[in-house]
Amino acid sequence: MKKYIMCAPLAAMLLVTTACVKADDDNGDESATTTSAEAADGAPVASGEDLSIAENLAAVADLSTFNDAVAAAGLTETLGGAGPYTVFAPTDAAFESVENAREMLDRGGAPLVNLMSYHIVPGVVAVEDLRNAIEQGGGSAEIATMSGATLTARLDGDDVVISTGAGNQARITEADKAQINGMVHVIDGVLQPVAANGGGGG
């Protein structure tokens, strides 16, 4: 039976049922958790609990393309708002590996909004939440995104890997960076919806 992380914006407890896993917004574990890949290519995102996601990410040079895309999609205000949100933020290198990434940024519009919304999850989802949901789901867990589509989380050794319905995947390289309005995980790939023209994902 599949396990879902369905993160209502004000979810504050881990709720496990046969159909749903809500992300834990508990403050009991505020330490920064990293994966084995972080030392190689993780971007230095601060755990800035006095700043918003938008404010902290704007200061990270290795996430400049992601920040440009967020701005072009009109989502900067969203990520600077109350939230909470969990953001899977691809590095500049991840965007460089996508053939039409710069074209999508320049064109903007609904396809870009859909792409960037695919990287944002309402609520707070820590890596431990993902690990628990994956275990309870028999090896995978589905994550509901702001776009309305879902992502799938699995383990690859000690690392959490996020995949899409389009078949591409990204590894969490820097995890659990707490912000005043949510959480950031840096990833090494761009999560692309099934339809590049702004259609459904997951």
C-alpha positions, 0 to 999 in steps of 0.5 A: 500500500502506498504511503503519501505525505500530504502536507497541509500548510498548518500540519504540526504532527506526524500522522500515520494512517493507511492512506496518508502521512502528514509531515512532522512540524515538531521542533524536537530535532532542529539539527542539520541532517546531511546525506553522504553526497553532501560533502561532494557537491552540496550547496551551503544553505544556512539554517536561518530560522530568523529569515524566510526561504526566499531570503536565505536562498537568495544569498546562495550563489550555487542556487542562482538559477533556481532563484531566477526561476522562482522570481520569473514564476512569480513565487518569490513572495510565496516563499517569503510568506508565512508558509510553511513550505518545503523546497527541493532546490536544484543547484546551478549545475542541475539546471545546466544539465537540462537542455531547455532550462534557460529557454524556459526561464526566459519564456516564463508563463504557465510551464515555468510556474508548473515546473517551479511549483513541482519543487515546493511542498506545502508543510514541513517535510524533514528527511526523517519524515521521508525515511519513515514514510518510505519504510512504512510504504514498503520502499517508496512514499509519494509527496504531494506538491504545490503543483497538484502533482506528486513526487516519489521518494525512495532510498538509495543506500543512505541517500533519499532520492526524489523521482518524477512521473517523467522518469527523472530523479534527484538526490538530496545532497544537503538536507534539513535546512530549517527556515522561519517559514519552512525547510529547504533540501538542496538536490542535484537534479531538476524535477520535471513534470510529465508534460513539459508544456505545463500539463500534469506531473507526477 
